[in-house]
Amino acid sequence: ARDRMGIKPLYIMRQGEDLFFGSELKAIFVHPEIERRLSLHGLDCYLSLNYVPCPWTLVEGIEKLPPGYWLEWTDGEITSDAYWKLPFTHASNYTLDSAKEELDSLLQQSVREHMISDVPLGIWLSGGMDSTTILHYASRATTSQLKTFSISFRGRSFDETTFIDRAVRQYETDHQELDLTPAQDLCGAIEEFAYYSDEPSADAGSLPVWFLSKLCKSKTTVALSGEGADELFGGYITCRADMLARWARRMPRTLLHAALAGVRHWPVSDEKISFEYKLKRFLEGSLLAPNQAHVYWNGTFSDEEKESLLRQPLPAAFHHLLDEVDELPKTEDALAKFLWFDQKYYLADDILVKSDRMSMAHSVEVRPPFLDHRIVEFAAKLPAHLKIRGSQQKLVLSEMRKDKLPASIQAGKKTGFDIPAHEWLRGPLRSMLVESLREGVAEYGQLFREGAVENFLARHLERKANVGYHLWGLMILFQWMKRWRIQATSSSTSQAFLQVKAGSFT
């Protein structure tokens, strides 16, 4: 069985009457009779999302058991079903005060339970309020000095060290910090991803998490993190983009196309996520259907870009995934549908994969108290106006923090735990990028068009476009395929043996 939210992985493969399974793909790859062919269903989703949603993987015939599912094998026969379903309901009888009170109680209980450990544990501080909230509740649950760990980008516009320093002083923690710069062995770390990631970890935030895990290992092997709060309570900028796009779609499409054409001539910035990058992405998404736009804000390759990149058509796995949003129970709360999708896929198959693979590579266990199932079920019951009100996101969580946490550590602008991918792929990671992409196309040219890959590469390096996240995903994909000797398949014929629809636990 797999845990409710997908914090830990479980891979499965059936061959005849045999069942292969393990928490790592490497455990299945050990068997020499298993062919390692690239799954086109997984590739279709990977190129659109930069991650592979459950139950697919990037290896044909191998699947992920969905979160909240059990599987039983008896004499060659398999039975599987859900023991817990991601909730999709909300109740309107909550007031802001009653919601704050219940959330406070749930967090106290969850953090206290997550702190049960045979070894001293630490707290990962990303610089945002979510991890600091976990630190606050952890400090109330113990009289011992807590260990905290953080990655900084000192001197950069997106550095959050000032806020972290205030939290460290407030709670008097034993703090360890690493300033992540190109002086670290970035290329060496990325090459190790190919071994430890099982599937490509195409989220560029994997790099700071790798170094944070390495730093943490020097002091402890168990840490609490703040993951999950954004997906539960509506903390991402994509939620606001969804709302703004409703207004943008009322404009003539010719006007949106004209605006996009103009913005594409703007100078390209090296900022991590610059205004021009966000505006281009927003206008492109506003021309899409709402479901597709929601994932496009955080995604990479468009349908047209995928078609230009590959020599053969892909199965419509990505669009089948989007259809699940329309199949949810009818509601006027569009936010609830998108948060359900984010929890179901983006959280489980990107955020938690990144955290688990990078931490376990250093033998560190990371525990996210926000993802206690009682908190998840509570968040699902909240109406949209208690999650987002005007420009204020994660409303109930933010208002509760104002009551509970010292004013001195209230957060500034959210920047996200990520690297300046666009800039570093033009700078310290340029040689690795060029070499990886050209070797990959040479090896897998029967699937990828060399001209299209070179075009993406040239546009980025010549500062004609910021496609760093696209290129990061391709670089990691090719390195992973090389490391595990994955064959580029010319067709995809495998059928899912679980007979479980990807979104069946609504």
N, C-alpha and C positions, 0 to 999 in steps of 0.2 A: 504494500500500500504506500501511497505518497501523501505527504502532509497537505493540509487544506489549501495553503496559498502557494505551494510550489517553492518553498524556501530551499528544499533539497531536491536533487534530480533523481530520476529513475528511468533508465533506458531499457528497452525490451525488443527482442527480435524472435520471431518464430521461424523455424526451418523444419519442415515436415512435422513430426510430433514433438520435436525438441523446442525448449524455450530457453533462450539466452537472456540474461538480465544483469544489470549492475548499475551502480551509481555513477559510473564513468563509461564513456564509449570505449576507453582503452580495455576495459574488462571484457568487452564483446570482441574487440579486434584481436584479442589473443588467439581466438579460434581460427586456424588457418583456412578452414573451409568457407569462411564468410567472405564474400566479395565486397570490396569497398568501392561502390559506384556512387557518383554524385546524384542526389535526388533532385529532379527538376522541380518537384513540388516545393521542396525546401528552398531551392535556389530562387524560385519566383518570389517567395515571401522575403527571403534574405535581402535581395536587391531592393525591394520596396521599403522594407522596415529596418534593415541593418540587424535584424535578429530573426530567428526561426521559431514561429509560434507552435505550440503543442497542438496536435500530437506529432507533427512532422519533425524530422531532423534533416541534416544535409547528406545523410547516407541512406541510400535506397534500401528499404526493407527494415530499417531500424526506426523505432518510434519512441516517443516519450509518453510514459503513463501520465495522463492529466492529473493535475492537483486535485485532491479530494477523492481519488479513485482507489479501489482495491482491485486486485487481479488474482484469480485462482487457477492453477494448472493442476489437472488430475488426469493421469493416464493419457496424455496427449491432447486433452480437451481444455479449452480456456473459457473461463467466465469472468466478466468484469462489469463493475457498476460503480456508481458514485455513492459514497457514504456521507458526503457533505456537498452542498451546492452553494456556489457563490450567490449571495442573496441579491434580488432585484425587486425590492419593495421600499416604499417610504411611508412614514406616518406623519400627519400634519399636526399632531397634538403636542409636539415639542415646542417649548419656548426657548429663547436663547439661554436664559438662566438655567432651566432644567437640563438642557443639553450640556452646558458647561459643567454642571454638577455631576452628571453621570459620566462624562468623559474623564473628569478628574479622578473619580473613583476607579474607573476601569484602568487608567494609566498607572495609578498607584499599585493596583493589584498585579498588572502585567509586568511592570518593571521589577517589582519585588520577586515575582516568580522567575523571571528571566535571570535574576542575579544569583540564583542557587547554583553553586559551582564548587568543585573540589579545589580549584586554583583561584588566586586573585584575578579579577577581571578588569578590563579597561573599557573606556568609552571612546568611540570614534567621533571626533568633532570635525564636521565638514565646513563649519562657518555659518551654517544656516540655523534657524530657530528649532528645527525638528530634533537635531542631535543634541542641542543645548537643553531642550525640554527633557530628553531622556536623562541627561546629566543631572538636571534638577531633581527629578524623581529618584534617581539612584542615590543622590546625596542624602535624601531624606530617609532612605531605607538602610543606611549603614552609618556607623560611627568611624569607620576606617577611612583613611585617605584614598581617594580614587585615582586611578591612573588614566590619563587622557592622551590621545594621539591625534595629530593633524598634519596635513600637507599644506604648505604655503606656496604662494607665487609672489614673493615679496617684490615690490616695485612695479607690479602690474595692476592695471585698472580693475581686474576681477579678483584681486587678492582680498581675502576676508580675515587676515591675521589680526587686525585691530579688534574685531568682534570676538575672535577666539581668545585673544589675550585677556579681554575683560571677563569672559566666562571662567577662564582658568584662575584669575585672581579672586573672583567672587566665590568660587567653590573650593579654592585652595587645593587644587589637584597636583599630582605629580605628573607634569606634562612633558611630552616628547614631540618635537616638531622637525619635519624635514622640508627644506625649501627646494621644491622641484624645479630644476633648470636643465637646459641641455647639457650641463656638465655631468649629470648622471648618465649612466649607461642606458640610454633610452632604447637603442637598437637591440641591445642584449636582452632587455626585458621583453620587448615585443616578440623577439624570436622564441622566447620561452613560452609566450602565450600559446603558440601553436601546439605545444605539448600539453599544457595544463587546461586549456579551454574546452577540450572535447569537441565542441563546435566553435567556429570562429566567434570571438568576442569582439564584435564590430563596433561596440560602443567605445568611443575614444576616451571616455571616462575610466576605462579599465586601467589605463596607465597610472594615474594617481592612486587608484585603489590597490594596484600591485605594490607600489612603493609604501603606501600606508600599511598594508599587511606585513610587509617586510620589517617596517619600523616597529609595529606592534609586537611581532614575534620576539623581538629582543627583550621584552619585558613580561609578556603574558601570552596565553594561548586562547583566551576567551574574551570577546569584546561585544558590547552592545552598540547598535547603530540606529539611526533615525529613519531608515527606509520605510516607505509605505504611506507616510502621511500625505504626500502630494496626491497620490492616486486615490486615497480614501476621501479626502476633504476638498479636492479641487485646487491644488497649488500650482499647477503648471500654467505657463503663459498660453499654452494651446487652448486652455479652457476659455480664456478671454478672446483668443483668435476665433474660436467657434462662434462666440456671441457677435463679434464685430462682422464676421463674414455674412451673418444673416442680413445685415444692413447693406453690405457691399453687393450682395447678389440681387438687390433691388435695382441696382444701376444697370444700364444697358451693357451687354457683354462687350460691345465694341469699345466702350469707354474703359472697361477693365483691361482689355487687350492693349489699348493705346497707353494706358498708365504703365503697364508692365513693360512695354517696349521702351518707354522712356527711362524707367528705373534701371533697365539692363545696361544702359549707357553710363550709369553712375560709376565713379571710380571705386575699385575694389579695396576694401579695408582689411587690415590684418587683425582687427579686433576679433576676439573669440567668437562672439555672435553679434555682429555689428547691426546697426539700424538698417543699412541697405540690404544686408542678407535677410533680415527678418521681413522687410517690406516686400522684397522679391518673392520670398517664400509665401507670404500671406496672399499676395495678388494671384500667384499661381494656384494656391489652394482655393481661393474664392471662385475660381473658374471650374472647380470640381464639385461633385455631389458632396453634401455635408459629411457623410460617413467616410468617404475617401479623403476629404480635406483634413479631417481630424487626425488621421494617421500620417498624412503627408507633411503636416507641420513638423513632425519629429522624424520623418522618414528621409529617404535619399532619392533613388532613381524613380522617375515617373514612368508610366507605361510606355511612352514614346522613347524614352532613353533606354529602357530595357530592350525594346525592339531593335534599336540601333546597335546595341552592345552585343547581341547574341545572334548566332547564325541560324537558330531554329526557334520556333515559337515555344513558349512555356505554357504549362497547364495553368488554368485560372485559379490556382490555390489562393492567391492573395484576395481576389474579388469574392471568392466563396466565403472567405473569412469576414469580409465586410458585410456580406448578406446577413450574418448573424445579428447585427445591430437592428436590422429591420424586423427580424423575427422575435425580438424581445416583446414582452407585453406592452400594449399601447399605453403611452403616457405623454403628457405635454412637457414633461421634464427631460429635455434633451440632454442636459448635463448628466443625469443619472445613467443614460445609455452610454455616453462616452466614458464616464468613470468606470462603469462595468467593464467596458472593453479594455481600458487601461489596466485595471486590476487583473483581468483575465489573461492578458497577453503581454503588454508592455512591462508590467511589474514582474510577472512570473518568468518571462522568457528573455528579458533584457536586464532590468535592474538587479533582480535577485541572482541571475546567472553570473553577471559581472561580479557581484559581491562574493558569491560562493566560490567561484573558480579561482579568483585572485587570492582570496583568503586561504582556501584549503591548499593552494600551492605552497603556502608557507606554514601549513598545519595550524592555522588559526580558525577557531569557530566563531562566526559572527551571528549574533542573535538580534532580530528586529522586534522590539516590544510592541510597536504600533500594529504589527500583523497578528497579534493575538486574535483568535477568531471572534471573541466577544466584542472587540473593538471594531472589527470588520463588519459584524452584524449590526452594531450600533450605528456606524457611519451610513450603512445602506438605508436605514430607516429615516435619516434626516432629510428634510425637504431642501431643495436647491438654495432657498434664500438663507439657510443657515450655513451654507458652504461658501457661496459667493454673493456679495452684496456690493454693487457698484464696482469700484476698483479694488475692493478688499477681498482677498482670496483666503481660503481656509478659515472662514469667519469664526466658527465656534472654537476652533483650536487657538486662533490668534487672540480672541477675547478672553479665553480661559487663561492664556499665558500672561495677559496683562494683569490679571488678578493674582496669579500665583508666583510668577517669576519677578525678580528685582528689575526695576526700571532701567538700571545701568546696563543690562545685557539684552535689551530689546533689539531686534535685528535691524540692519539697514537693508539696502537693496539686494534682492536675491540674484546671485550670479551663476549658481550651479557648480557642481564638482566635476570639472572637465579641464582639458588642456586647450591651448590655442591651436587647434588642429590645422586650420588654414595656414597659419604662419609657420608652424614647425615643419609642415610638409613641404614648404618652400625653402626651409632653412636646414636645421640639423637633421631632419629625417628625409631630406630630398634624395640623397643617394640610395638609401634603402628603398624608398618608394619607387624610384625609376627602375632599379634593378629587379625588385619583386614583380612589378607589373610586366616588364618586358620578358622576364623569365617565364612568368605565368602564361602569357599569351603564346609564347613559343611552345610551351608544353601542352597547352590546352586550346590550341588554335582551331580545333575542330568544333569548338563551342563558342569561343569568344572572338569577336572581330578585332583584329589588330588595329585597324584604322580608327575604330571607335574609341578603343582604350587610349590610343595615342592622342586623339582629339581631346578627351577629357583631361589627360595629363598636361597637354600643351596649354589649354585654356587656363588651367589653374596656375601652372608655373609662370606663365606670361602675364598673370594678373588680369585676365579677361573675365574671370568668373571665380567665385569661391565655391569649389566643389570638393573641399577637403574631406568632408564626411563620406562622400561617394568613394573617393580614392582610398581613404582609410579602410573602408569595408572591402574593397577589392584587394588591397595589399594583404590584409589579414586573411582573406579567403585563400589567396594563392599560396601564402606561406603555410597555411593549415593543410591544404591539399598536397603540397610537396612533402610536408613532414609525415603525413599518414598515408602517402601513396594512394590518394583517392583518384579513381578513374573518372574522367569526364565522359558521361554516358551520352549516346546519341538519341536515346529514347528512354521513356520512363514507363515501365509496365507493372510495377509493384502495386498491390492493393493493400489497403490497411486491414490488418487482421483483427483488430479490436472491435471493428464495427461500431465505433464511437465517433459521433460527429464532434468536430473540434470544439464547438460551443454548446455541447449538450447539457451542461450543468448551469442552467439559467435559474 
